């Protein structure tokens, strides 16, 4: 999936507006990449959190990145739901901090996500990183904004189980929400596996605006 110079680390940047977004959107793909490549540098950045959510996010990131030697986990405390209203501050964060990283691959929210925080992170990702491979992930939610993705990563059953177990184990604060269930989170990957025509049952789906090989 990734091409890089032999002996050089593959830098991956993961961006999530909220504490569980990265895991839901691309957790399975990250677990697969970690199994396939032993020279990853992963930068994991969450924008919105509070005291409880920050602890959950840090614990979850440690779970997913357990096998990664070189990793940087940053959990910010911007206010959930208010990113567009402090857009200049968030843009400064992108320009001053994230632009110092030159990754081979970036995971971010998809541009048509109806959640305002998700959409701003996506917009600023593209505004800041113009010469990078960007895969936009999807988050199922009440808004019903799932689209027609054009890039799929197939996942073995064991990887799907690891992804779901990690989410349910580390995000206790979300357990009361009707959508935060193993059957819903698994069903999205099952549908995308079917759509992709993969030789396995599950896949994660992404949106690619530009892809140069």
Secondary structure by P-SEA (a helix, b strand, c coil): cccccccbbbbbbbbbccccccccccaaaaaaaaaaccccbbbbbbccccaaaaaaaaaaaaaaacccccbbbbbbbccccccccaaaaaaaaaacccccccccbbbbbccccccaaaaaaaaaaaacccccbbbbbbbbccccccccccbbbbbcaaaaaaaaaaaaaccccccccccccaaaaaaaaaaaaaaaccccccbbbbbbccccc
